[in-house]
Amino acid sequence: MRPHQKIAVIAGDGIGQEVVPAALRVLDHLEAKHGMGIEREVFDLGAERYLRDGTTMPAELMDRFRDEFGAIFLGALGDPRVKSNVHAKDILLGSRFQLDLFINLRPIKLLDPRYCPLKDKGPDDIDIMVFRENTEGLYTGVGGQFKRDTPDEVAIEAEINTRKGVERIIRAAFEYADARGKKSVCMSDKSNAMRHGHDLWQRTFKEVAAEYPHIEPFHLYVDVLAMELVRCPERFEVIVTNNLFGDIITDLGAQIQGGIGLAASGNIHPGQVSLFEPVHGSAPDIAGQGIANPLAAVLSLGMLLEHLGYPEHHESLKDAVAHCLEHQHVTRELGGELGTDAVIDAVIAFLG
Ligand code: ATP
C-alpha cells in the first residue's frame, strides 16, 4: 500500500526558502503532466517563527505528521540569529527520533565526471548507497557532565547500540541490495577499539548477512573506509554504518559526487511518514540572492516521490539533473552562470 499522498513542506531558513519553492515548481510540473494528486500543506517553522513567538516544533504536529502525511519536504535549518540552533534541533532531531526515522539514506552518485575531485573517476565508479543509522549511536544525548567548569570536570557521551536498532538498519541495507541486484554490502565500525557496542554490530552483521547468501558482506574499520572511498570508490555499492560514522562518511561522499549542492538525503521509516532534505545547510552567506543551487533539493524531491510510490519520477529527476550538469545549466558554485530559477527552468524544459 502506498503511504499517505500528502506532503508537509517546511522551507525553513536561508536558502531553504529559495530551493524548496524552486523544487516545488518541478513537482507542479510533474503534477500537471502525470496527475499524481499529491496534496501539500506548508508549515511556517524555522528561525523566523522561533524569533517571532518562540515556537520550534509544536508537539501535536508530530502526531499530525504521523497520521496524515506520507512525507515531509524540508529545506534547511540554521540562522546566525539563533545561536543555540534550538529550532533546528527540535525540528530535525525531533522528527528523526519521534517519528523513528531510523534510516538516513544518502546516495553518493557521481552524475558528471567534471565535478569529481578524484582523478579519472566517472559515473560508473561512484554509485554508492549509504545507510546511516539515524536514531541511536552517539546522537541520543545520553551522558552527563560532572563538576562542570572546574579543573576536575568529567564529561561523558554514551554511545547507544541496541540489538533492534542495529539489526533493522543492517537489514534495510541488505533488503535494498537484494531488491536492486547489488552484489555487496560493506559494514563499517571501529570494533577494534570500541569493543562492546561495535561487537554487537559485528555479530548482527554476520547473522543478517547469512540470510542473504547471494550478497557478499564485507567489513572495514571506518578509518580504512575513509581512505578507500577516496582511493577506490568503485569497491562500494552499499555501505551501512552507525550514526556518527555515517555523518562523516557521507560528507566525504558529498564531495566526491560533485559537492554539497548536489547531495540529497532521506530520513526514512519504510512505509511511514519520512523526511527528505538536501544535505546542505541554510548557507546564510548566499541566502536571498537567488543564486543557491536547487539541484540537491530536486534530487531530494525525487527520493520523496520514490517513497510515495513513484520511482519513475525519481529516475526522471536524476536524468534531468544529469542533463543540467552536462549542459552547464548550473549555478555559479559549479562554474555556471544561472540563478536558482533558471536552473529549475532547465530541469522543467528537460522533463518536457
Ligand atoms: P548551516 O549552519 O545551516 O549548516 P552553513 O553555511 O554553515 O549553514 P552550508 O549551508 O552547508 O553550511 O554551506 C556551506 C557553504 O557551501 C555555504 O557557505 C555556501 O556558500 C555553500 N553552499 C551550500 N549549499 C549551497 C547551494 N545549494 N548552492 C550554492 N552554494 C551552497
Residues whose N, C-alpha, C, O or C-beta is under 5 A from the ligand:
A	BS01	ATP	L77 G78 I260 G261 H280 G281 S282 A283 P284 D285 I291 A292 N293 E333
